[in-house]
Amino acid sequence: MTEAYLPERIRVSTGSAIVLGLLRGRLDAEPTTIYLLTYRDEKCSANCGFCPQARTSIGRADMLSRVTWPSFPTRQVLFRIERIAKTDDIKRVCIQALNYPKVFDDILSLVGEIKSRVKVPISVSCQPVNREKMKTLAEAGVDRISIALDAATEEIFDKIKGRLVGGPYVWKRQREALRETMKIFGEGSVTTHLIVGLGETEEEMVQMIQWCVDLGVYPGLFAFTPIPGTLLENSPQPSLSHYRRVQIAHYLITHGKTTCKNMPFDDDGCLINFGVSGEQLREVIETGEPFVTSGCPGCNRPYYNEKPSGPIYNYPRQPLHEEIAEIERQIGILCPKPFRPSY
């Protein structure tokens, strides 16, 4: 597609807009990816219970999670991306897509225009599309695709984004879409999102992380964030201790250091042991790496789930020594009792 087919406007995360010079502001941590969101006057046709963009949400139309996404003329944004992508500060462009009839055309035109201007890796996070459209995206220059599962189980999926909330998504089709996308983009180039704190046990989330890794899909972790105006606005965030334990399990599994079958759980589905020696576990924790934002290469998503003042669920940078010490206390790693989530 040519520039004539571009959507007139596009949303840009506030942090990305500051980096691009579209807004003025100070950033505690600059995004290393430019985050874009397709624009439309109406809400998304999907109805995910955690999302302010959902069809029945009465939340702000310029929000996704707790981040605001002001809209700008598309050509202006592309010009700024072209200018800044020539530096080493930006590692990737991520196009996140609402669900609506013409969204694929919008994605394809944006990808084509970005690729015609700069050499920068592009990720697309979208609803499942057919095999031919996935091939078209790959041919256009998309190097990574993300199809969000969000939930760890089919029951939770149905409750928060499937049939029980009038959503278009089906658990089996979503998982099959990941398998099909793997055939086109290959191992290491497909991502999914998993939201911790939607009511799943630690065992259920760790099993889903293992399923993704076995398939060749990288699971990026998010902490559930209640947003005003959404169906889940009154639900609690996961406890930090619960989230930290899932982060450690995620790191160990995605780095091939152990598997879910080596991790015992108690009758409540809570982790008892991570399946590695105490020395190995402490070495991993002391690196701070399990607690850094997980996702596509170059993605740090500053403060997507939290306020800069904390508490921090996903660090957009390497945690400091004193922060790692605090993380150890949050995990309860020195506590002899079995771990149990607080909710």
N, C-alpha and C positions, 0 to 999 in steps of 0.2 A: 504494500500500500504506500501511497505517497502522502506528503504532508497535507494535501487537500482533504484527506479522510480523517484527520486528527479530531478527536473530541475537543471542543472549545476550551474546556477547563479541566483541571485535575487537582486533587487534594494532595497536600504535602504535609508530612508530620512537622510539628512546630520546630523540633530540633533540626530536621533536615532543611527547613525553610530558613533558619538562622544561618546554617552552614552555607547555604546557597546565596545568602545575601538578600533573600526575599523579605525577611523580617529582621528587625533589630532585637538583640537580646543577648544575655550572658548564659553560657552553658557550663554546668558543673562537669559534664562529660559529653563530648561531641560524638554524634553518631558516625560510625565508620561506613555505614551504608546509607544511601539516599532512599528514603521510604516514600513511595507514592501510593495513592489510593484512587481508583477510578471514581469519577464524579457523575452524579445524577441528581436531579431535583428531588426525586422521591427516595424513600428508604429502600434497602435491599429487599428483594422478593423472598429471601429466606427469613427465618424467624428464630434465630439462635437466642436462647434465654439469657446469655451473658453479654450480648452485644447491643450497644446503643444504636447500631445501624439496622437492627432487626425490623421487620415489617410492622410489628405492633408496638415497638418500643416508643415511649414518649420522651426518651432521652434526647440529648443534643445531637443534631444531624452532623456536626463537625467533629464527633468523637469516635475513637476506636480504642477500646480498653480505656485507660485513663488519659490518653494522649489526645490533644486537639489537632485537627487536620484542616487548616484553612485552605480555601481553594484559590487558585491562580490561573491566569491564561496559560494554556499548555505550551504555546510557543515560547513564552517567557521562561517557563521552567526548563524547557529543553535547552535553551540558550545558556542558562546558568549551569546546568549539568555538563554541557559541552565544555564550558570554561573551567569548572573545578575538577572534572575528571582527568584533566591533563596533569594534575598534581598527584602525589602519592597519598593524599589524605582520605580519599574515597576508594573503598575496595569493591563496591558492588552497588547496583541499583535494584531495589525490590519493588515490584509492582503488585500491590494487593488489590484484589478485585471483588467488588460487590457482585451479587447475583441478579442479573436482569437480561432481557432478551438480546441486546446488542453488545454485551460486555466483551465477547470474544473479538469482535471487530475493533473495539477500543484497545484491547490489549495488544493485538497484532500490529495496529498502526503505531502505538507507542514504542513497541519493541523495534519495529523497522526504522523509526526516526532516530531513536537513541543509537542503534547500531550503525546508522549511516553517518553519525556525527563523531562518535568516540568508540574506542575499544575498551569496554568495561563489562565485566560479568553481569548478567541479568538473571534475577530470580523472578518467578511468577507464582503467586499464591492465589489459587482459584478453585472454583467448584469443579467437580469431575466433568470432563468433556470427552467426546468420542476419540477413538484411536487416530483418525485422520487429522483432527484438530491438534492433537498432541504432536503428531509428526510435523504439522505446519509450524507450530511454535518452535520445535527443535530446529527446523530448517531456517527459521527466521533469526535464530541466534540466541534463543533462551538456553542457558546452560544448566539451570536448576528449576524444578517444578515442586511446588508444595501443595498437597491436598490434605486438608485438616481432618483428622479424626476427632480431635478435641477430647473425646471421652475415652475412658479405659475399658468400658463394657458396653454391650448392646443396650442393656436396660437404661443406663445413664444417657447414652446417645439418643435414644428415643425420647427421653424426657426433656433434654436440653436443646436438641436441634433436629429431631426427627418427627415422626408421625404424631406424637403426643402434644407437640406445640404447633402443629400445622406446618412443619417444615418440609422442604422438598427432598431431604436427604434420607438415604436408607443405608443402614449399617453394612449390609453385605455388598451393596454397590460401591460404597465408599472404599471398602477394603479391596474389592476387585479392581477399582480404578487405580489404586496404588500398585497393584500387581501389573496392570497393563502399562502404566507409566514407566515402571521399571524396565519393561521390555524395550521401550523406545529410548529413554534417557540413560539407562544403565546404572549399575551400582555406584553409589557415591554421589548421585546427581538428583536424587528424589528425597524430599523431606516431608514430614508431617508434623502437626502440632498436637501436643498432649497437655491438657490443662489439669493441674493437680489441685484437688480441693473441691471436686464436684460431687463428692459422696462416695468415691471409691476407696477401697482399702489399699494399703501399701502393697500388699500382695498382688492385687488386681492391676495396679499401675505398673509394677515391676514386670509382671507377665506380659503386659502390652508393650513395654519397652523392648523386651526380649523378642516378641513377635516381629516388631518392626526391624530390629537388627538382623534377625534371621532372614527376613525378606530382602534385606539390602537397603532399607529405608532408614534415613537418620531421623530420630524423633527429637524435635526441639521442645524443651520444657517451658511451660508457662505456669504462673501461680494464679489461681482464680482471683479475680478482682471484681467486687460488687460495684456496679455503676448505676447511679440514679436513673430511673425511668425504664430499666430493663426488668424482665421477669424475675431475675435472680438478685434484684437490688438489695434484698434483706438477708441474703445468705452470707455466712462468714467466710473470710479468707482462711486458707489452711494455716495451721500453726507453723512457726518457723522450724521447729524441731522435726515435724512431719515432712516439710518440704526439703529440708537439708538431707534427711535420710534418703529420700527419693533421688535427690541430686547425686548423692554418692553412688547409689545403685546404678543410676543412669550412666555415670562416668565409668564405673567399673565394667559395665556390660558393653557400652559403645567403644571402649578401648580394649576389649578382648581380654580383660584381666580375670573375669569369672563369668558365670552365667546364672540365670534365675534359679535353675535347678540346684545350685549350690548354696542358695540363700534360704535358710529356714524361717518360717513365720509361725506366730502363735495362733491360737484359735480365733483371735479377732483379726487375723490377717496383717499383724504388725511384724515388722522385721525384727528378728532376734540376732541375726548374724549376717554379715555381708559376704561370706564365702571366701574371704582371704584372711591371711594372718593378721594379728594385731599390729605387727610392725609394718606390713604392707599398707594396712588401712591408715595408720598414722602418717606414713610418708605421703599417701595420696591427699589426705586432708591438708597437710602442711604446705602442699603446693598451691592450694587455693583454687586450682583449676576446676574442680567439680561445681563451683559456685559462681563461675562466670557464665554469662548468657550463652545458651546453647541454641544453635540454629545453623543457617548457611554460613560458609566461610566469610569472614569479614562482617558478620552481623553482631552488633552489640546492644541494640534496642534499649538505649538509656531510659530507665525509669518508666518502662511500659507497664509494669505491675506495681509500682511503688512511687512514693514521693522521694525526692532527693534527700530529705531529712530522715528517711527510713521509716520502718525497718526495710532493709534491702533484701529482696528475694533473689534477684539475678544481678550480679555485679557487672557493670558495663566496662570494667577494667579489672586488672589483677588486684585482688584484695590485699590490703596492707597487713603487716604482721599482727597488729593489734586486732584487726577485723577477723583474721583467721582464729585468733584466740577466742574471740566472742562467738564465732561460728561453732567452735568445739563445745562451748557451753550450751549453745542452742541445740546441738545434736543430742546432748546428754551422753556423750561418748564415755564419760567417766562414771556414769550411773550404772550400777549392776543390775537394775531391774529391766525387764523387757520394755522396748519402746512402744508407746501407745500414742496415737494422735489425740489432740485435745478436743476434737469435735465428735 
